[in-house]
Amino acid sequence: MKIGALQKTSLIEFPGRISCIVFVQGCNLRCPYCHNPELVLPEKYLPLLSTSEVMGFLERRKKYLDGVVITGGEPFTDSDLLPFVKNIKELGYSVKIDTNGSFPEVIKNMMAGNLVDYIAMDVKGPYEKYEVMAGVKVDMSKIKESISLIKGSSIPYEFRTTVVKEMLEISDFEGIGELIKGAKLFYLQHFKPSKAVDTITLSYHTYSDEEFEEIRMTMLKYVERCEIR
């Protein structure tokens, strides 16, 4: 596994679990506002942690942690992901995966193998803006397949969108709603300009609380729950 970093404890990233976070290095997208450039841009890569070191940590922490969050980058770009997750599950941990939805076949394999207990998928924007938000050409059929797989499973899940005012208009959330129509849970995430893949976005903004509430009400026409974080 190309493990770029490890956060040893989190009380918020995995609902109902005290977890650690494994950050996978590498991503197929180039979202300009992404706040993990050191996991996305090869020229910013940091030295890797060894898989054996991380597994040793998980073995020692079994009494204190009950969940592992695997995020990135994009975890599904790593061909060693499935065996890595199998080893984690054998230690008795629940596993949450964060994904951009580009690899529905891997999602399907993880579900079939009972390797994932919670899935969080980023929905970048409405169909017509997806490639602008992602920074590269996107196969939307794969995005739609991943959304369908996740909605149709019995696994707890969330969809989420990072709200960048200069890139997403309030009206765009009608299109996002259409993409995930019928979903159980959707999060609106404030954009926080601390670091980014494209530094121009560090001058960008998010919407006001009042505008977020307007967006939330729009999304409630399409999803069962919409929360703001």
C-alpha positions as CSV (number, residue, x, y, z in Angstrom):
1,M,0.0,0.0,0.0
2,K,1.1,3.5,-0.8
3,I,0.4,5.0,2.7
4,G,1.2,8.7,2.8
5,A,0.2,9.4,6.4
6,L,-1.6,8.0,9.4
7,Q,-3.8,9.9,11.9
8,K,-3.8,7.8,15.0
9,T,-7.1,8.8,16.5
10,S,-10.3,10.4,15.3
11,L,-13.7,10.7,17.0
12,I,-15.5,12.2,14.1
13,E,-14.5,10.6,10.8
14,F,-16.3,7.2,11.3
15,P,-19.8,7.6,12.7
16,G,-20.2,5.5,15.9
17,R,-16.5,4.5,15.9
18,I,-13.3,5.6,17.5
19,S,-11.0,5.3,14.5
20,C,-7.6,6.0,13.0
21,I,-7.2,7.4,9.5
22,V,-5.0,5.8,6.8
23,F,-4.2,8.3,4.0
24,V,-3.5,6.6,0.6
25,Q,-1.1,8.4,-1.7
26,G,-2.2,8.8,-5.3
27,C,-5.4,10.0,-7.1
28,N,-6.9,9.9,-10.6
29,L,-8.5,13.3,-10.2
30,R,-7.1,16.8,-9.9
31,C,-9.8,18.7,-8.1
32,P,-8.3,22.2,-7.9
33,Y,-9.7,22.9,-4.4
34,C,-8.5,19.5,-2.9
35,H,-6.9,20.1,0.5
36,N,-4.5,17.1,0.3
37,P,-2.0,18.1,-2.5
38,E,0.7,16.0,-0.9
39,L,-1.4,12.9,-1.6
40,V,-2.4,13.9,-5.1
41,L,0.5,15.7,-6.8
42,P,3.6,13.5,-7.4
43,E,5.9,16.4,-7.0
44,K,4.5,17.0,-3.4
45,Y,4.6,13.3,-2.3
46,L,6.0,12.7,1.1
47,P,8.0,9.5,2.1
48,L,5.7,6.5,2.5
49,L,4.9,4.7,5.7
50,S,5.5,1.0,5.4
51,T,2.4,-1.3,5.4
52,S,3.9,-3.5,8.1
53,E,4.4,-0.4,10.3
54,V,0.7,0.5,10.0
55,M,-0.5,-3.0,10.5
56,G,1.7,-3.2,13.6
57,F,0.1,-0.1,14.9
58,L,-3.4,-1.5,14.3
59,E,-2.5,-4.7,16.1
60,R,-1.3,-2.8,19.2
61,R,-4.3,-0.5,19.2
62,K,-7.1,-3.1,19.1
63,K,-8.1,-2.3,22.7
64,Y,-8.6,1.4,22.0
65,L,-9.8,1.7,18.4
66,D,-12.7,-0.1,16.6
67,G,-12.6,1.5,13.2
68,V,-10.2,2.3,10.4
69,V,-10.9,5.0,7.8
70,I,-9.1,4.7,4.5
71,T,-9.0,7.9,2.5
72,G,-6.7,9.7,0.1
73,G,-6.0,10.7,-2.5
74,E,-8.2,8.0,-3.9
75,P,-7.8,4.6,-2.1
76,F,-9.1,2.6,-5.1
77,T,-6.1,3.7,-7.2
78,D,-4.0,1.3,-5.1
79,S,-4.0,-2.3,-6.4
80,D,-3.1,-3.5,-2.9
81,L,-6.2,-2.1,-1.3
82,L,-8.3,-5.2,-1.1
83,P,-5.7,-7.5,0.6
84,F,-4.8,-4.6,2.9
85,V,-8.5,-4.2,4.0
86,K,-8.8,-8.0,4.4
87,N,-5.9,-7.9,6.9
88,I,-7.5,-5.0,8.7
89,K,-10.9,-6.9,8.9
90,E,-9.1,-10.0,10.3
91,L,-7.9,-7.9,13.2
92,G,-11.6,-7.2,14.0
93,Y,-11.9,-3.6,12.8
94,S,-14.8,-2.0,11.0
95,V,-13.7,-0.2,7.8
96,K,-14.9,3.1,6.3
97,I,-13.8,3.9,2.8
98,D,-13.7,7.4,1.2
99,T,-13.9,7.4,-2.5
100,N,-14.6,9.7,-5.5
101,G,-16.6,7.0,-7.2
102,S,-14.4,6.4,-10.2
103,F,-14.0,2.7,-9.6
104,P,-17.4,1.0,-9.2
105,E,-15.9,-2.4,-9.9
106,V,-13.8,-2.2,-6.8
107,I,-16.7,-1.0,-4.7
108,K,-18.6,-4.0,-6.0
109,N,-15.8,-6.4,-5.0
110,M,-15.5,-4.8,-1.5
111,M,-19.2,-5.2,-1.0
112,A,-19.2,-8.8,-2.2
113,G,-16.3,-9.6,0.2
114,N,-17.9,-7.9,3.2
115,L,-14.9,-5.7,3.4
116,V,-16.5,-2.3,3.9
117,D,-18.8,-1.2,6.8
118,Y,-19.3,2.5,5.7
119,I,-18.8,4.3,2.4
120,A,-18.4,8.0,1.9
121,M,-18.5,9.2,-1.7
122,D,-17.6,12.7,-2.9
123,V,-20.0,14.1,-5.5
124,K,-18.1,16.9,-7.2
125,G,-20.9,18.8,-8.8
126,P,-23.7,18.6,-11.3
127,Y,-23.2,16.5,-14.5
128,E,-22.3,19.5,-16.7
129,K,-19.7,20.8,-14.3
130,Y,-18.2,17.5,-13.2
131,E,-15.0,17.7,-15.2
132,V,-14.4,21.3,-14.2
133,M,-14.7,20.3,-10.5
134,A,-12.6,17.2,-11.0
135,G,-9.9,18.9,-13.0
136,V,-9.7,16.0,-15.5
137,K,-11.9,14.1,-17.9
138,V,-14.3,11.9,-16.0
139,D,-16.3,8.8,-17.1
140,M,-19.7,9.8,-15.8
141,S,-21.1,6.3,-16.4
142,K,-18.7,5.0,-13.6
143,I,-19.7,7.8,-11.3
144,K,-23.4,7.0,-11.8
145,E,-22.8,3.3,-11.4
146,S,-21.0,3.9,-8.1
147,I,-23.8,6.1,-6.8
148,S,-26.3,3.4,-7.8
149,L,-24.3,0.6,-6.1
150,I,-24.0,2.6,-2.9
151,K,-27.6,3.6,-2.7
152,G,-28.7,0.1,-3.4
153,S,-26.6,-1.6,-0.8
154,S,-27.4,-2.3,2.9
155,I,-24.1,-0.6,3.9
156,P,-24.4,2.7,5.8
157,Y,-23.2,5.5,3.5
158,E,-23.1,9.2,2.8
159,F,-22.6,11.4,-0.2
160,R,-21.0,14.8,0.2
161,T,-20.0,17.9,-1.8
162,T,-17.4,20.5,-0.9
163,V,-19.0,23.8,-1.5
164,V,-16.7,26.3,-3.3
165,K,-18.6,29.5,-4.1
166,E,-16.6,30.5,-7.1
167,M,-17.1,27.0,-8.7
168,L,-20.7,26.0,-7.7
169,E,-23.7,28.2,-8.0
170,I,-26.6,27.6,-5.7
171,S,-28.7,26.5,-8.7
172,D,-26.1,23.7,-9.3
173,F,-27.4,21.8,-6.4
174,E,-30.6,20.9,-8.3
175,G,-28.3,19.0,-10.6
176,I,-26.4,17.4,-7.8
177,G,-29.7,16.4,-6.3
178,E,-30.7,14.7,-9.5
179,L,-27.5,12.6,-9.5
180,I,-28.1,11.2,-6.1
181,K,-31.9,11.3,-6.0
182,G,-33.3,9.0,-3.3
183,A,-30.1,8.9,-1.2
184,K,-30.4,8.6,2.5
185,L,-27.7,11.0,3.6
186,F,-25.9,14.0,2.0
187,Y,-23.4,16.4,3.6
188,L,-22.7,19.9,2.5
189,Q,-19.1,20.7,3.4
190,H,-17.7,24.2,3.9
191,F,-14.6,24.9,1.7
192,K,-11.7,25.9,3.9
193,P,-8.8,27.5,1.9
194,S,-5.8,26.3,3.9
195,K,-3.9,24.4,1.1
196,A,-5.0,23.2,-2.3
197,V,-3.9,21.4,-5.5
198,D,-4.3,24.6,-7.4
199,T,-3.2,27.5,-5.2
200,I,-5.5,29.9,-7.0
201,T,-8.4,28.4,-5.1
202,L,-6.8,29.6,-1.8
203,S,-8.5,32.9,-2.6
204,Y,-11.9,31.3,-3.1
205,H,-14.7,31.3,-0.6
206,T,-17.7,29.3,0.7
207,Y,-21.3,30.4,1.1
208,S,-22.8,32.1,4.1
209,D,-24.8,30.2,6.7
210,E,-28.0,31.5,5.3
211,E,-27.0,30.4,1.8
212,F,-26.1,27.0,3.1
213,E,-29.5,26.6,4.6
214,E,-31.0,27.6,1.2
215,I,-28.9,24.9,-0.4
216,R,-29.9,22.4,2.3
217,M,-33.5,23.0,1.7
218,T,-33.0,22.4,-2.1
219,M,-31.2,19.1,-1.4
220,L,-34.1,17.9,0.8
221,K,-36.2,17.7,-2.3
222,Y,-33.9,14.9,-3.4
223,V,-32.5,13.2,-0.3
224,E,-33.8,11.9,3.0
225,R,-31.3,13.9,5.1
226,C,-29.1,16.8,4.3
227,E,-26.6,18.0,7.0
228,I,-24.0,20.7,7.0
229,R,-20.4,20.3,8.2
